[in-house]
Amino acid sequence: MRAFLGGLSLASIFFATPLIVLLASLALAIRFRAWEVLFFGILIDVLYAPPGGIYGIPIPATIIACVVVVGFEPLRRKLMV
Amino acid sequence: MSFFRRNKVFIIAFIVVVALGSIFFFDGTIRSTVTGVTRGTVALVWRAAHSTREAFNSYGGISSRRALAEENKKLREEIARLQSLSLHNDVLRAENATLRDMFSLREAHPEGIAAPVLSNPSVSPYGTFVIGAGAKDGIATGSYVISAPRVAIGQVLEADSHTALVGLFSAPGEKNEVIINKVRVSYVGRGDGNGLVVVPRGVSIKKGEAVRFAGQPFAIGFVGFVTDDPEDAEIKVLVRVPVNLPSLSFVYVVPAPK
């Protein structure tokens, strides 16, 4: 399951819409302590983010990935106990 | 349990974000090296995917070849060979048409460079895409990226060695000064190749009219739809790019006029 969601996220970064990456990353963060979501956010920023970022935010996707990993940690602990 | 153990996840994530943000924001050399290497590596994946898709289309799919093989081996091989040649011709014809458009652009702008599009513009959440030509191919930051029929769809934001990042003018929130029917107005990108222009009432706007960059010899799009409410003091004009951005295979990069 983890490999499938991780592979889906990675392939979606190169070939599909960001929405699929987001949904797969959310599913990963809820089900596992998914550090690879941070890597996906970093990869999106390295590949596609313009210099200077968006609206002055330098690494938006990485920040969102951190929020997803950190924010879903309490929910993950509660659901997966 | 100590504070650090309880909040290990948060602390690690925070350190990652701060470190990366600092590197990317303050150090251009490290950023350009990391982005150049990453895009160059991923470019191999994109090129392999394009080749696989074209090869699959040329052979008309696996199921038809298998169906013919079951019927008659010799005739199937001959028919498959002829079909492959015919479909390959169609692929070449389509590519030829694209390159002819590029050639007409080259006649108008001989200093420009044709570049293959590697990533689909709809894949990026920032309204950007990657092309397969970079600084070593003569691409410079600030160059205009043009697609047939001579519409500037974006500008080079960052040029690595053999790849470059292009920002779309029609990306949501992207603003540019344009001229429509001799009136200078602001163009705001709305995504999917569309943009919005608001002009004062009294300016005559026709559907299909070119919307040009202020001070540049390129069009940014053509008038697609005009919202004309008699109670409003302004007219809203939807400007569209006359090309399907996700299906772009080649673009033409022209240095910014000085």
Interface residues (C-beta under 8 A of the other chain):
Chain A: I13 F14 F15 A16 T17 P18 R33 L38 I42 L43 I44 D45 V46 L47 Y48 A49 P50 P51 G53 I54 P58 I59 P60 A61 T62 I63 C66 V69 V70 E73
Chain B: V9 F10 A13 F14 V16 V17 L20 G21 F24 F25 G28 R31 V34 T35 T38 R39 V42 V45 W46 A49 S119 N120 S122 V123 S124 P125 Y126 T128 F129 V130 L157 E158 L165 G167
